[in-house]
């Protein structure tokens, strides 16, 4: 995959640095403008926090960096799979997500107090990672380091970065930290855009994604039984 990845990076229409300027992603401003609506829906989701799945329970590869229940998720999209029930419970969030071009993955990423995510790298530079701060109890104690650059989340503000650089994150506050976590396709000019689309399509059809979808559908059924709408 090395030559294909180099083609994607060479044809990128946005920076290839660890942290990227939010100004290069105009859709991010719409998310920031609507963040209080998203936060209100998050508050409702967190009323059932104990029943939300840990990240590794949905995507087993995360077990390399987290195997406890201190990193929880609430998925909207995952490489071609849309959680209709979760989107229905958070209609404003779901509506805002339809405005994000190249969206592949979207979920609430919930770090419990004291949680640290060790250094790790994403597998493919054809996606860009985006965080919208929703619940940040103490910005000085909640941080992420990407490629040696440290940043702090703020409620209603965006962070954009390339997760293929080594990165780590932590919540050293005494309260939960939550961001809206997105992966979007890196904007590229042809032929890099074609190659990137082909790779991401292949990922969406992989056994890994199909397995994650089955796990999430099982969780959805159990959650709906406990919390009928």
Secondary structure, DSSP 8 states (H G I E B T S, - for coil): -HHHHHHHHHTBSS--SSB--GGG-THHHHHHHTHHHHHHHHHHHHTTGGGS-BHHHH-GGGGGT--SSSEEEEEEEETTEE-HHHHHHTHHHHHHHTTSTTEEEEEEEEE-TT-EEEEE--S-TTEEEEEEEEE-S-GGGEEEEETTEEEE--TT-EEEE-TTS-EEEEE-SSS-EEEEEEEEE--B-TTHHHHHHHHHHHHHTSHHHHHHHHHHHHHHHHHHHHS--
